[in-house]
Amino acid sequence: MRQSVNDTVFVNLKDYSNDFVYDMRYATENNFLNAKVYDCAECFLRFKTVKKLIEANQKFNLLGYTIKLYDCYRPLDVQKKMWAIVSNPIYVADPKKGSIHNRGGAVDLTLVDKNGVELVMGTDFDHFGKEAAHTYQDFSNEVLQNRKILREIMESCSFKVFQSEWWHYNLQTDESDKLSNFKWDCN
């Protein structure tokens, strides 16, 4: 891994690891918005988030799993597009305040096995019912164990949970992690 990069710089995860699976939902219409809001599917994050995500993925790999990413950094203009479609702070952060996605410190993810099959987590990504919460327990032991593994390893790598969404993890942000509208080129 390159050590000369500043932790707050936005980088493409693919430039640092080829060991992730991608299903960048907001670059498609397969999401709760039913709209494509990214021009192309890329996973940019602040470098410090990339380092911690690679660390977590290495721990999952030892168990036979790989991180599958649904969303990473989200430019503020994309947050505004999302807000225009669904202006409800339960589902979309108000762009006036922004989210940790807009700061390059949040990821939406799940796990896949060695065959690329998603582990059963009880709900799909972006399910906004009570079943998506970390505290919801009315699931099979398999689902509860899968969520536990995901949470424990992500937390061991400095990520914090978002209680109502099993797939959303935040890395601690600080003053240098301001809301951003950095945009990447689509090639």
PyMOL commands that set and color helices and strands:
alter all, ss='L'
color gray80, all
select helices_A, chain A and resi 13-15+25-27+47-62+76-85+100-103+130-132+141-156
alter helices_A, ss='H'
color red, helices_A
select strands_A, chain A and resi 10-12+21-22+44-46+66-71+106-112+159-162+165-171
alter strands_A, ss='S'
color yellow, strands_A
deselect
rebuild
show_as cartoon
